[in-house]
Amino acid sequence: MPEPAEARPRVTVTVDGAPWSVPAGASIAAAFTEHGTPGWRRTRRRAEPRGLSCGIGVCFDCLVTVNGVPGVRACLAQARDGDVITTEKGSGFAERGA
């Protein structure tokens, strides 16, 4: 049985310029959820929040940029110490100038 998140060692990631402490081995989506951010990507037309939806990498609602790589599915990516995570707008893939 896995140990509770609060008992795990923690790592530090930077999200939109702010340092976050998250459980080691947690997904990036879990980090957003733990920090009270259920929606971190905004849709292109209506700026509606999107975040963890399917949790298995099918829907693309949870896209973020990690260490300069856009379009990373937060539900599938593990938060690693020192990661720099940036939220995305529109279709993801770091909409340039949009």
Backbone hydrogen bonds, N-H to C=O, Kabsch-Sander energy under -0.5 kcal/mol:
donor,donor_aa,acceptor,acceptor_aa,energy
7,A,4,P,-1.6
8,R,4,P,-0.8
8,R,5,A,-0.9
11,V,22,V,-3.0
13,V,11,V,-0.5
13,V,20,W,-2.5
14,T,83,D,-2.9
15,V,13,V,-0.5
15,V,18,A,-3.1
16,D,14,T,-0.5
16,D,85,I,-2.7
18,A,15,V,-2.3
20,W,13,V,-3.5
22,V,11,V,-2.8
22,V,20,W,-0.5
24,A,9,P,-3.4
25,G,79,A,-0.7
26,A,23,P,-1.9
28,I,74,A,-0.7
28,I,77,A,-2.6
29,A,74,A,-2.3
31,A,27,S,-1.8
32,F,28,I,-2.1
33,T,29,A,-2.4
34,E,30,A,-3.0
35,H,31,A,-1.7
36,G,33,T,-1.8
37,T,32,F,-2.7
40,W,50,R,-1.9
41,R,50,R,-2.7
42,R,88,E,-1.4
43,T,48,E,-2.0
47,A,43,T,-1.0
50,R,41,R,-2.9
52,L,38,P,-0.7
63,L,60,F,-0.7
64,V,72,V,-2.1
65,T,86,T,-2.9
66,V,64,V,-0.5
66,V,69,V,-2.3
67,N,65,T,-0.5
67,N,84,V,-3.3
69,V,66,V,-2.0
72,V,64,V,-2.7
74,A,62,C,-1.4
74,A,72,V,-0.7
76,L,73,R,-1.5
77,A,73,R,-1.5
79,A,26,A,-3.0
80,R,78,Q,-0.5
82,G,12,T,-3.3
83,D,80,R,-2.5
85,I,14,T,-3.8
85,I,83,D,-0.6
86,T,65,T,-2.8
88,E,63,L,-0.6
90,G,42,R,-2.2
92,G,89,K,-1.5
95,E,89,K,-0.7
97,G,95,E,-0.6
98,A,95,E,-0.7
